[in-house]
Amino acid sequence: MRAFITGVGGQDGSYLAEQLIADGAEVHALVRSADGPPPFCPPEVRLHTGDVTEHDALRRLLFDVAPDEVYNLAAVSSVARSWQEPELVRNVNGDAAVALMDAALALQESTGSPVRFVQASSAEIFGSPSTAPQDESTPVSPTNPYGEAKALAHLAVSQARVRGLHAVSAILYNHESPRRPTTFVTRKITSTVAAIARGDADELVLGNVEAHRDWGWAPDYVDAMVRALRHPVAQDYVVATGESHTVRDLVHEAFTAAGIDDWERYVRLDPDLLRPTDAAVLVGDSGRAREALGWAPTKTFSAVVAAMVAADLE
């Protein structure tokens, strides 16, 4: 079996490559630089230099590789950056995904061999939903450029299915690991807490600590994508733990894992770090994934945070 991954340089991409290789797959991946494999990328992955926004070149590459499975994880993954560069985010997170689906469908029609496709979607497509938890029937109503671009790709998946592609949208809620860059608030928290515990820092500066999120373990979410793609029925899946926690909760768990009880004195709130809009309560109902795919989270919220702090302390 041959798989093709975009976004292998990210947290999810590296875990996905490891899982597919363990399954015995021949794994190909798109990278933007010819400087060598990105961090955590297994050496067995066959790398191809290119850019997802170069649609014709990507189509030719897909025809050359001729994969059985396509995993589209490439994205500008920062919501904050999407406010600064909305056109770039639309090109990468939205238009490129649609072009890759078109290429996968064309490959299938050309070879007569089935191609399966999974789109890494996001809970941000729901914006500020009026009900919680959210499931696959929740209205798509994004409130930021990142969510808008992801919604474009998400809605294109259903159109690709109508046209005959085995396409799946995995609506991923927040998921973390030690491989998450420090530009994300979760890893900013755990790395800074570790630095405070070592005596290398004296404060943690944050914006909205009351924002609610549904945080899970990244390898679990990658496993859900593989299960969804390989399921006989192509449909969309919410991938979430079903538990809502605030950023403040995450901060508390991180300091606790580092052995610091009086953590409030190390935290400073900065209004400049607040987003123009912040989704209200994002918590997912993964009932369909649990029932149809036999999927379930393997780590609790506390265990996820503790694992990240432990890695940062090392």
C-alpha positions, 0 to 999 in steps of 0.5 A: 500500500502506498500513501501520500502525505502533505504536512508531514513536517507538522506534529500530526504528519510525523505521527501519521508517517510513523503509524503508516510505516508501522502498518507496512505502507510505502510513504511519500510526503511533500515538503517545501524545502530540499534541505532534508527531512523535517523534525521527527520525520521517519527516515523511511519516508520518501520526500518530494519537494514542492508546494501545495499552492502549485496545483499543476505541479502537485497534480503531476506529482500525485500521478507520479506517486500514484498513491492508494491513500492521500492524507491532506494535513498541510495547513497554516495552522495558526488562527492568529496568523490567519487574521494577518495573512487571510489570503495565504491561509485561504490558498493553503488551507482551502484552495490547495485542498480542493485542488488535491481532491481534484487531482486524486479523483483524476488519478482514480479515473485515469488508473481505474484504481481506487484512491482514498482521501482524508482532509484534516478539518478543524472544529474552527469550522463551527465558529461560535456554535449555539449548542455544545457538544458539536457533532457532524450535523452542527452548522458550519459557521466559521468566525475567523479566516482560518475557520473559513478556509477550513470550511471551504475544504470541508464542504468540498469533501462532500462534493468529491464524494458525490463525484466518486472519490472515497473522501473523508473529513476528519473534524479535529478538535484541539490535540497536543503533544510534545511535538507541538511548536511553542507558537501554540499556546499549549506548548508555550504554557508547558515549555514556559512552566518547565523553564520556570521550574528549572529557574530559567524563567520567572513568568508566563504571559497569556491572553484569554485564559477563560477560553474553553477547548476540547484537548486530546492526544495527537497520536490518537487523532492521527489514528482516527484519521487512518481509521476513518479513511480505511472505513468502508463508508466514506463520511465525516467524523468529529474527533474529540474527547467530549470534555471541555477545559479552559486555558486556566485549567491547562495552566493549573495542570502544567504547574501541578505536573512541574511540582509548583503549587502557588502558580498564580504568582507566575502568570501575567495576563496581557490584553494585547494577546487577545484574539479579535474573536474567540470561539465560545465553547468548543467541545466535540461529540465523537459518538460516530467515530467511537461507534463506527470506527471503534475509536476512543481517546487513550490519554486524559487531559491531565495525562496529555499536559503531564506528558508535554511538561515532562518532555519540556523538563527533559 
